[in-house]
Amino acid sequence: MKSKLFILIALVTVTNLIGQTLQEAGISETARNFIRNSGFEEQIINDERLQYCLNGIIYSDPAPTGAISITTVNQLLNNITAGTISSPKTYFVDGTFVLNATQTINIPSHVIVYVRGSIFKTGDHDIILPGATDLGPENSDEHIFLISNSRNVKLIGIDNPIIESNPEGDEYNRATGFYLQGSNNIEIRGFHIKNVWEGVNCRWEVDRALIRNNYIQNTNKRAVWLLGANECIAVHNFIDNAGWDGFDWDAFAGSRSPDNSGTLDTSASAIGAPVATPTGNLGNTGFENFVIGSGRFMGFVEEGARDTFIVNNIGFMANYLPANPIRLGFQLGWADNASSEGFMNDTGLRTEDNVFVSNVIYRPEAYNIEDRAGRVRGGGEYFAKDGTNADPNFDRKGLTYFFANEGYGTLKDGSPIGQTTNPDFFRDAIWNDNVPTNFESFDNRYADFNPQTRVQALKDKFRIGTTTTLTPEGPVPVIEDNCNQPPTGLKLLSVTANTITFSFDNEATNTRTFELRSYPPGTSDPFNVNTNSNGWAGASAGATTITMGGRTEGQAYDFSIRALCSGQTPGTSSPSEVVTLTFSQTLSTEDFKTEASNIIIYPNPTADIINIESKSDLNTLEIYDIIGKKVSSYGNKKAINISSLNPGIYFLKLSLANSQSVITKRIIKK
């Protein structure tokens, strides 16, 4: 059994101690040899960032007492059932498990699952060679663990259990280790994830995932991927030979959701989740990870990623041979890759306000050898990619901040590692050799932000000291269920002679039914749908569309939808966002979608200022409380101050100056 503590012993040289600790943490001999022969060995092994990363991996929780035992594949697939908020279930998966190609471990809500031993599955994902046009399913249909639409989950490894797919080589079929979607408040801690398609994949509507203390080895593509994920943290992961990237904070990662609304998941099951980033929301965080060898990037942001905090990470450039054929002719460090022109055309979202603090890149001389394609790879600089395209007013990137980042070794051309000297790859970026106590972004969103304080908060929260023993964290913290929360994403789907159909997102954790109401716009209490409604339609549990008839040509209506939990009566749950439309058979669903998606509000939640970005001119802004009382009104403003409001959920109603549409967004006052 691995020790739970890394203690400095004066009689042992640091070199030997770190070497033993790398081995104790299960780090591959190949990776250890790269470090040993790099010429930077002493500097790396004395780096506290590596020490704390290894401390996290070596630490192990004890086996739980009183947990439900899982010792067979059948139990693993069928016996892990959901707990409740008041009574989460604890399981202990112990042994060696081999899954067949059709088997996936589904993890429900409100559970703690301890794992010891190993779990193996051969997957179906094939290598995608350079130049291929068919990108396949992008990892969405082949996993070892699947966490889908779940809340409050901890997966905890005891003594670094192995989660493995095909070990035969880069070009063979593999499965993804952990796949998360539509889930909230998830922790994945203490695993050795190896020979997989991707290590941990957080894809679409994943909020507050904590990926911690894992050794991720030999991935075909990304070790950690965030796509449409918010307030997630990757901390103290040792990433060894990632086929593509150490970590990729990709499309919409940060404080914007995939529907472009600019809001985080504000359901009750998201509010106050305990793994939220310390000292406020700053999107997603990468803290004290060690990445050795990658096919593309050590770690980077792109495609609308926003408010990322990349701090204290170590990147070591290593040329693993034979090279993965998917890899390109470079290996890049910590970077902002901006939004592509196609992504901007589709979404209008820039990659912006991403912060890189106290990271380091090593490029040893041994890296400057030819790979099996006969190339000496480039890469190693810190860069922020060109933020413009043919239209100079159509920027693809906002500001990027680089504070106190370092580089050791030389680039392919013999120049030192550091800020790139290519002007096209350092646009709209700030480089500072020190970590400032505060700074202001172009829109003043960071006026009160102190990077030094934030770095210290991460250290205080996540570091395992060299002489400090952790105590087990106990049960999953209780957060509220979301049965009574309003549906989100209300969208116009179709219009006929006298009917209208909407689609909506149903993210409930409990069974519930739905009702759609229409009522005259501008009523004194527009959210009181019982008093003011002039139309009603219902939908059964599990529905994602709803249709209302009896509408009159040329008449304007407000529409909202509510969810009803079992046994409740109308009026007891909150309505969704309100949509104002003048009913017409020629009503364009695309026009409505465009208007709604072109309005972005941030930050949300907030304690004071809300910024509003709209491609259309605004006429009025009004704020209503949860019972429908108007509490504030504003003119045509792009920023409003709600500091005087009590904490809670409110509705911001925006009327457009050149349209009959009224868009309503939910906001949270902290």
C-alpha positions in Angstrom: 0.0 0.0 0.0 1.3 3.5 -0.9 2.1 5.8 2.0 -0.3 8.7 2.5 2.4 11.2 3.3 5.4 12.5 1.5 8.0 13.5 4.2 11.3 15.2 3.5 14.1 13.3 5.2 17.3 15.2 5.6 19.5 12.1 5.3 18.2 11.3 1.8 19.3 13.5 -1.1 16.6 15.4 -2.8 17.3 13.7 -6.2 16.9 10.2 -4.8 13.8 11.2 -2.8 12.0 12.7 -5.7 13.1 9.8 -7.9 11.6 7.4 -5.3 8.5 9.5 -5.1 8.0 9.5 -8.9 8.3 5.8 -8.8 6.1 5.5 -5.7 3.4 7.5 -7.5 3.5 5.0 -10.3 5.1 7.4 -12.9 6.5 5.5 -15.9 10.2 4.7 -16.2 10.1 6.5 -19.5 8.9 9.8 -17.9 11.4 9.4 -15.1 14.3 8.9 -17.5 13.3 12.0 -19.5 13.5 14.1 -16.4 16.7 12.4 -15.2 18.5 13.0 -18.5 17.1 16.5 -19.2 19.9 18.6 -17.8 17.2 20.3 -15.6 16.8 17.4 -13.1 17.8 19.2 -10.0 15.7 22.2 -10.8 12.6 20.1 -11.6 12.9 17.9 -8.6 13.3 20.8 -6.2 10.2 22.6 -7.7 7.5 22.6 -5.1 4.9 22.5 -7.9 6.0 19.0 -8.7 6.3 18.0 -5.1 2.7 19.0 -4.3 1.4 17.3 -7.5 3.1 14.1 -6.4 1.9 14.4 -2.9 -1.7 14.5 -4.2 -1.2 11.4 -6.3 0.5 9.4 -3.6 -2.1 10.3 -1.0 -4.9 7.8 -0.7 -8.1 7.6 1.3 -8.6 4.6 3.5 -11.1 1.9 2.5 -14.5 3.0 3.7 -16.4 1.2 6.5 -20.0 0.3 6.1 -20.0 0.9 2.4 -22.1 -1.3 0.0 -19.7 -3.9 -1.4 -19.2 -4.3 -5.2 -17.1 -7.3 -6.2 -18.5 -8.6 -9.5 -19.0 -7.0 -13.0 -22.7 -7.7 -12.7 -22.9 -5.7 -9.4 -20.7 -3.0 -10.9 -23.1 -2.5 -13.8 -26.4 -2.9 -12.0 -26.1 -2.4 -8.2 -24.9 1.2 -8.0 -28.2 3.1 -7.6 -28.9 6.7 -6.7 -29.0 8.0 -3.2 -30.9 11.0 -2.0 -29.9 14.5 -0.9 -30.5 13.6 2.7 -29.0 10.1 2.4 -26.3 9.6 -0.2 -25.1 6.1 -0.8 -21.5 4.9 -0.4 -20.1 2.0 -2.4 -16.8 0.2 -2.3 -15.7 -1.3 -5.7 -12.9 -3.8 -4.9 -11.2 -6.2 -7.2 -10.2 -6.7 -10.9 -13.0 -6.1 -13.4 -13.0 -6.7 -17.1 -15.9 -5.1 -19.1 -16.9 -6.3 -22.6 -17.3 -3.8 -25.5 -20.9 -3.1 -24.8 -20.7 -2.5 -21.1 -20.4 0.9 -19.4 -20.5 1.8 -15.7 -23.3 4.4 -15.2 -23.0 6.6 -12.1 -26.2 8.1 -10.8 -26.8 11.1 -8.4 -25.9 11.4 -4.7 -23.3 8.6 -4.5 -19.7 8.2 -3.3 -17.9 5.3 -5.1 -14.6 4.2 -3.7 -12.5 2.0 -6.1 -9.6 -0.3 -5.4 -8.0 -2.6 -7.9 -8.5 -2.2 -11.7 -11.2 -1.9 -14.3 -10.4 -2.8 -18.0 -12.4 -2.3 -21.2 -11.4 -2.5 -24.8 -13.0 0.4 -26.7 -14.2 1.2 -30.2 -12.6 4.5 -30.9 -10.0 4.3 -33.7 -7.1 6.6 -34.4 -7.9 9.6 -36.7 -4.9 10.1 -39.0 -3.9 13.6 -40.1 -5.9 14.8 -43.0 -8.9 12.6 -42.2 -12.3 14.3 -42.8 -14.4 11.9 -40.7 -13.8 12.8 -37.1 -16.1 10.1 -35.9 -18.2 10.4 -32.7 -15.7 12.6 -30.9 -15.5 10.3 -27.9 -19.2 10.5 -27.1 -20.2 6.8 -27.3 -17.5 4.7 -25.7 -16.6 5.0 -22.1 -15.6 3.1 -19.0 -17.4 5.4 -16.6 -20.4 7.5 -17.7 -21.8 10.3 -15.5 -24.8 11.7 -17.3 -27.3 14.1 -15.8 -26.1 13.3 -12.3 -25.6 15.5 -9.3 -23.3 15.2 -6.2 -21.0 12.4 -7.2 -17.5 11.4 -5.8 -15.4 8.8 -7.5 -12.4 8.1 -5.2 -9.5 5.9 -6.0 -7.8 3.9 -3.2 -4.1 3.3 -3.9 -4.4 4.7 -7.5 -6.6 2.0 -9.0 -6.0 1.4 -12.7 -8.7 2.5 -15.2 -7.5 1.1 -18.5 -8.5 0.5 -22.1 -6.4 -1.1 -24.8 -2.6 -1.2 -23.9 -1.4 -2.4 -27.3 -0.6 0.9 -28.9 -1.8 4.3 -30.1 -3.5 3.0 -33.2 -5.7 0.4 -31.6 -9.3 0.8 -30.4 -9.8 2.5 -27.0 -12.5 3.8 -24.7 -12.5 7.1 -22.8 -11.9 6.7 -19.1 -14.5 9.1 -17.6 -17.2 10.8 -19.6 -19.3 13.5 -18.0 -22.3 15.3 -19.5 -25.2 17.4 -18.1 -23.8 16.8 -14.6 -23.0 19.0 -11.6 -20.8 18.8 -8.5 -18.6 15.8 -9.5 -15.2 14.8 -8.2 -12.8 12.3 -9.8 -9.8 11.7 -7.6 -6.9 9.4 -7.2 -7.0 7.2 -10.3 -4.3 5.8 -12.6 -6.0 6.3 -16.0 -4.0 4.7 -18.8 -4.1 3.6 -22.4 -7.4 5.3 -23.1 -8.9 7.4 -25.9 -9.2 10.3 -23.5 -8.8 10.5 -19.8 -11.5 12.7 -18.4 -14.0 14.3 -20.8 -16.4 17.0 -19.5 -18.7 17.7 -22.4 -21.7 20.0 -22.4 -23.4 21.4 -19.4 -20.9 20.1 -16.8 -20.6 22.5 -13.9 -18.2 22.2 -11.0 -16.2 19.1 -11.8 -13.1 18.6 -9.7 -10.5 16.4 -11.4 -7.8 15.9 -8.8 -4.7 13.8 -8.0 -4.8 11.5 -11.0 -2.0 10.0 -13.0 -3.2 10.0 -16.7 -0.9 8.1 -19.0 -0.9 7.3 -22.7 -4.1 8.9 -24.2 -4.9 8.9 -27.9 -6.2 12.4 -27.6 -6.7 14.8 -24.7 -5.9 13.9 -21.1 -8.6 16.4 -19.8 -11.1 18.0 -22.1 -13.6 20.7 -21.1 -16.2 21.5 -23.7 -19.2 23.6 -22.6 -18.1 23.2 -19.0 -18.1 25.8 -16.2 -16.2 26.3 -13.0 -14.3 23.0 -13.3 -10.9 22.5 -11.7 -8.0 20.2 -12.8 -5.5 20.1 -10.0 -2.4 17.9 -9.2 -2.8 15.6 -12.2 0.4 14.1 -13.6 -0.2 13.7 -17.4 2.3 11.5 -19.2 2.3 11.2 -23.1 -1.0 12.8 -24.1 -1.7 12.0 -27.7 -3.2 15.5 -28.3 -3.3 17.8 -25.3 -2.5 17.8 -21.6 -5.7 19.8 -21.1 -7.9 21.6 -23.5 -10.3 24.3 -22.3 -12.4 24.2 -25.5 -15.6 25.7 -26.9 -17.7 27.7 -24.5 -15.6 26.6 -21.5 -15.9 29.2 -18.8 -18.8 31.5 -18.0 -20.9 30.9 -21.0 -23.2 28.0 -21.8 -23.6 26.2 -25.2 -26.9 28.1 -25.9 -24.9 31.3 -25.9 -27.0 32.7 -23.1 -23.9 33.7 -21.1 -25.2 32.0 -17.9 -24.1 29.2 -15.8 -26.3 26.4 -14.6 -28.4 28.3 -12.0 -30.6 25.4 -10.9 -30.7 24.8 -7.2 -28.5 21.7 -7.7 -25.7 24.0 -8.9 -25.9 26.8 -6.4 -23.3 26.6 -3.7 -21.6 23.5 -4.9 -18.6 22.9 -2.7 -15.9 22.4 -5.4 -16.5 25.9 -6.9 -13.3 27.8 -7.7 -12.0 29.7 -4.6 -12.6 33.5 -4.3 -15.2 33.8 -6.9 -16.0 32.5 -10.4 -13.2 32.8 -12.9 -14.3 30.1 -15.3 -12.2 27.0 -15.3 -8.9 26.4 -13.5 -5.8 24.3 -14.1 -3.5 24.3 -11.0 -0.2 22.5 -10.4 -0.5 19.9 -13.1 2.6 18.3 -14.6 2.4 17.5 -18.3 5.2 15.6 -19.9 5.0 14.9 -23.7 1.9 16.0 -25.7 0.9 15.7 -29.3 -0.2 19.4 -29.5 -0.5 21.5 -26.4 0.5 21.2 -22.8 -2.6 23.2 -21.9 -4.5 25.8 -23.8 -7.8 27.7 -24.3 -9.7 28.3 -27.5 -13.2 28.7 -29.2 -14.9 31.1 -26.8 -13.2 29.9 -23.6 -13.3 32.6 -21.1 -12.1 33.5 -17.6 -9.7 30.6 -17.4 -7.0 30.6 -14.7 -4.0 28.5 -15.6 -1.5 28.7 -12.7 1.6 26.9 -11.4 1.6 24.2 -14.1 4.8 22.5 -15.4 5.2 21.5 -19.0 8.0 19.2 -20.1 8.6 18.7 -23.8 9.4 15.0 -24.5 9.6 13.3 -27.8 8.0 9.9 -27.2 9.1 7.5 -29.9 7.6 5.9 -31.9 5.5 9.0 -32.1 1.7 8.8 -32.3 0.8 9.3 -36.0 -2.0 11.7 -35.0 0.6 14.1 -33.6 1.6 17.2 -35.5 5.0 18.7 -36.1 5.1 20.7 -33.0 4.6 20.5 -29.2 3.2 23.7 -27.7 3.2 25.0 -24.2 0.7 27.2 -22.4 -1.3 29.2 -24.9 -4.4 31.0 -26.1 -5.4 29.7 -29.5 -8.3 32.2 -29.9 -11.6 31.5 -31.7 -11.5 30.2 -35.2 -13.2 32.1 -37.9 -15.9 29.4 -38.3 -16.6 29.4 -34.6 -17.0 33.2 -34.6 -19.3 33.1 -37.6 -21.5 30.5 -35.8 -21.5 32.0 -32.3 -20.0 35.4 -32.2 -18.0 34.4 -29.0 -14.5 35.6 -28.6 -11.9 33.8 -26.5 -11.0 36.3 -23.9 -9.9 37.2 -20.4 -7.8 34.2 -19.9 -5.0 34.4 -17.3 -1.7 32.4 -17.2 0.3 32.7 -13.9 3.6 31.2 -12.8 3.7 28.3 -15.3 6.9 26.8 -16.6 8.0 25.1 -19.9 11.1 22.9 -20.2 12.5 22.0 -23.6 15.6 19.8 -23.0 18.3 19.4 -25.6 17.2 15.7 -26.0 13.9 17.0 -27.4 15.7 18.3 -30.5 15.8 14.9 -32.3 13.9 13.7 -35.3 10.7 11.9 -34.8 9.8 8.9 -36.9 8.5 11.3 -39.6 12.0 12.8 -39.8 10.9 16.1 -38.2 12.5 18.1 -35.4 9.5 19.6 -33.8 8.9 23.3 -33.1 7.0 24.8 -30.2 7.7 25.8 -26.6 6.7 29.4 -26.6 3.9 31.1 -24.7 1.6 32.6 -27.3 -1.8 34.3 -27.8 -2.8 33.7 -31.4 -3.7 36.4 -33.9 -7.1 37.8 -32.9 -8.3 39.2 -36.2 -9.5 37.9 -39.5 -10.2 39.7 -42.8 -12.7 42.0 -41.0 -10.6 44.1 -38.6 -13.8 44.8 -36.5 -14.4 41.1 -36.1 -11.9 40.1 -33.4 -11.6 36.5 -32.5 -9.8 37.1 -29.2 -10.0 39.5 -26.3 -7.2 40.1 -23.8 -4.9 37.4 -22.6 -2.7 37.9 -19.5 0.7 36.2 -18.9 2.2 36.8 -15.4 5.5 35.5 -14.1 5.7 32.6 -16.6 9.1 30.9 -17.2 10.9 28.8 -19.8 14.1 26.7 -19.8 16.0 25.4 -22.8 16.1 26.7 -26.3 13.7 26.7 -29.2 14.3 24.9 -32.5 16.1 28.0 -33.8 18.3 28.3 -30.7 16.4 31.2 -29.1 15.3 31.0 -25.4 12.0 29.7 -24.3 9.5 32.4 -23.3 7.1 34.9 -24.9 6.9 34.2 -28.6 8.6 36.7 -30.9 6.2 36.2 -33.7 3.9 39.3 -33.6 1.0 37.4 -35.2 1.0 35.0 -32.3 1.1 37.6 -29.5 -1.9 39.8 -30.1 -4.1 41.5 -27.5 -1.9 40.0 -24.8 -0.1 41.4 -21.7 3.2 39.9 -20.6 4.5 40.7 -17.1 7.5 39.1 -15.3 5.8 39.6 -12.0 2.4 38.6 -10.5 0.5 41.9 -9.9 -1.8 42.5 -7.0 -4.5 43.8 -9.2 -5.2 44.7 -12.9 -8.0 45.9 -15.0 -9.2 44.3 -18.2 -10.5 46.3 -21.1 -14.0 46.2 -19.8 -13.1 46.6 -16.1 -14.5 43.1 -15.3 -11.3 42.4 -13.3 -11.0 45.8 -11.6 -11.0 44.2 -8.1 -9.2 41.0 -9.0 -6.0 40.1 -7.2 -4.0 37.3 -8.8 -1.7 36.9 -5.8 -4.7 36.4 -3.5 -6.2 33.9 -5.9 -3.1 31.8 -6.2 -2.8 31.7 -2.4 -6.5 30.6 -2.2 -5.7 27.7 -4.5 -2.7 26.7 -2.5 -4.7 26.8 0.7 -7.5 24.7 -0.7 -5.7 22.0 -2.6 -2.1 21.5 -1.4 -1.2 18.5 0.7 1.7 19.6 2.8 4.9 17.6 3.1 4.2 17.2 6.8 0.4 17.3 6.8 -2.0 14.4 6.8 -5.3 14.8 5.1 -8.4 13.5 6.8 -11.2 11.8 4.7 -13.6 14.3 3.4 -16.8 12.5 4.4 -20.1 12.3 2.6 -21.1 14.3 -0.4 -22.2 17.8 0.7 -25.9 18.3 0.5 -27.3 20.7 -2.1 -30.9 21.2 -3.2 -32.7 19.2 -5.8 -34.0 21.0 -8.9 -37.5 19.5 -9.4 -39.1 22.9 -8.9 -36.7 24.9 -11.0 -38.0 26.4 -14.2 -37.2 24.7 -17.5 -34.5 26.5 -19.5 -33.8 27.1 -23.2 -37.3 28.0 -24.3 -37.1 28.2 -28.1 -39.7 28.7 -30.9 -39.9 25.5 -32.8 -42.8 25.9 -35.3 -45.9 27.9 -36.1 -49.1 26.9 -38.0 -52.5 28.7 -38.6 -53.4 29.0 -34.9 -50.9 26.9 -33.0 -47.3 27.5 -31.8 -44.8 24.9 -30.6 -41.8 25.5 -28.3 -38.9 23.3 -27.4 -37.2 23.5 -24.0 -34.5 21.8 -21.9 -35.7 19.5 -19.2 -32.9 19.0 -16.6 -35.0 17.8 -13.7 -33.7 15.2 -11.4 -37.2 14.2 -10.5 -40.3 13.3 -12.6 -42.4 16.4 -13.3 -45.0 17.7 -15.8 -45.1 21.0 -17.6 -47.5 23.7 -18.5 -47.2 26.5 -21.1 -49.1 29.8 -20.5 -49.7 32.8 -22.7 -50.8 36.2 -21.5 -50.9 39.9 -22.7 -47.5 41.6 -22.7 -47.0 44.4 -20.3 -49.4 43.2 -17.5 -48.7 44.6 -14.1 -47.7 41.2 -12.8 -46.5 39.4 -15.9 -45.2 36.3 -14.0 -48.5 35.6 -12.3 -49.6 33.2 -15.0 -52.7 32.1 -13.1 -54.2 35.6 -12.9 -53.2 37.0 -16.3 -53.1 33.9 -18.6 -55.2 33.7 -21.7 -53.9 30.4 -22.9 -52.8 27.1 -21.5 -51.2 23.9 -22.7 -49.8 20.9 -20.8 -47.0 18.3 -21.4 -46.3 15.0 -19.7 -43.2 14.0 -17.7 -40.1 13.7 -19.8 -41.3 16.0 -22.6 -39.0 18.5 -24.3 -41.6 20.2 -26.6 -45.0 21.7 -25.9 -47.8 23.0 -28.3 -50.5 25.6 -27.7 -53.5 26.3 -30.0 -56.2 29.0 -30.2 -53.9 31.9 -30.9 -55.0 34.9 -32.9 -53.3 36.3 -36.0 -51.6 39.6 -35.3 -52.0 39.3 -31.5 -48.9 39.7 -29.3 -48.4 37.2 -26.4 -46.0 36.6 -23.6 -45.2 32.9 -23.3 -43.6 31.1 -20.3 -43.4 27.5 -19.2 -43.3 26.1 -15.7 -42.5 22.7 -14.2 -44.8 21.0 -11.7 -43.6 18.4 -9.3 -45.8 15.5 -8.2 -48.6 16.6 -5.9 -48.1 20.4 -6.5 -50.6 22.9 -7.8 -50.0 25.7 -10.4 -48.4 28.7 -8.9 -45.9 26.9 -6.7 -42.9 26.8 -9.1 -41.1 29.5 -11.0 -41.7 30.2 -14.7 -39.1 30.0 -17.3 -37.7 32.9 -19.2 -40.5 34.9 -20.9 -40.8 35.2 -24.7 -42.9 38.0 -26.3 -44.0 37.3 -29.9 -46.6 38.7 -32.2 -48.4 35.6 -33.5 -48.1 35.1 -37.3 -47.7 32.2 -39.6 -44.7 34.0 -41.1 -43.0 34.2 -37.7 -39.4 33.1 -38.2 -37.9 30.7 -35.7 -34.5 31.6 -36.9 -35.1 35.3 -36.2 -36.2 34.5 -32.7 -33.2 32.2 -32.1 -30.9 34.9 -33.4 -32.3 37.6 -31.2 -32.1 35.5 -28.0 -28.6 34.2 -28.7 -27.3 37.7 -29.5 -27.9 38.9 -25.9 -25.2 37.9 -23.5 -25.1 38.8 -19.8 -22.2 38.4 -17.4 -21.1 37.8 -14.8 -23.9 35.6 -13.5 -24.1 35.1 -10.5 -22.9 38.5 -9.4 -22.9 40.7 -6.3 -23.2 44.0 -8.1 -22.5 44.8 -11.8 -24.2 42.9 -14.7 -22.8 43.6 -18.2 -25.1 43.2 -21.2 -23.8 42.5 -24.7 -26.4 42.8 -27.4 -26.1 43.2 -31.2 -29.5 44.9 -31.1 -30.3 48.2 -29.5 -32.1 47.8 -26.1 -35.2 49.8 -25.3 -35.8 49.0 -21.6 -34.5 46.7 -18.9 -36.6 45.6 -16.0 -35.9 43.3 -13.1 -38.6 41.2 -11.4 -38.3 39.1 -8.3 -39.3 35.4 -8.1 -43.0 36.2 -7.4 -43.3 38.6 -10.3 -42.9 42.0 -8.6 -40.9 44.6 -10.6 -38.0 45.7 -8.4 -36.0 47.8 -10.8 -36.1 49.4 -14.2 -33.5 51.0 -16.4 -33.2 52.6 -19.8 -30.9 51.6 -22.6 -27.9 50.6 -20.5 -25.1 48.1 -21.2 -24.2 47.7 -17.5 -26.5 47.8 -14.4 -25.8 47.7 -10.7 -27.9 45.3 -8.6 -25.9 45.6 -5.4 -29.0 47.0 -3.6 -31.0 43.8 -4.3 -31.3 41.0 -1.7 -29.5 37.8 -2.6 -31.7 35.4 -4.7 -33.0 34.6 -8.1 -34.4 37.4 -10.3 -35.6 37.8 -13.9 -34.0 40.5 -16.2 -36.5 41.4 -18.9 -35.0 43.1 -22.0 -37.1 44.7 -24.7 -35.4 45.3 -28.1 -35.7 48.8 -29.7 -36.2 47.5 -33.2 -38.2 44.4 -32.6 -41.4 43.2 -30.9 -39.5 40.6 -29.1 -38.9 40.7 -25.3 -36.1 38.4 -24.0 -36.0 37.4 -20.3 -32.9 36.0 -18.6 -32.6 34.5 -15.2 -30.0 36.2 -13.0 -28.6 35.4 -9.5 -27.7 38.1 -7.0 -25.0 36.8 -4.7 
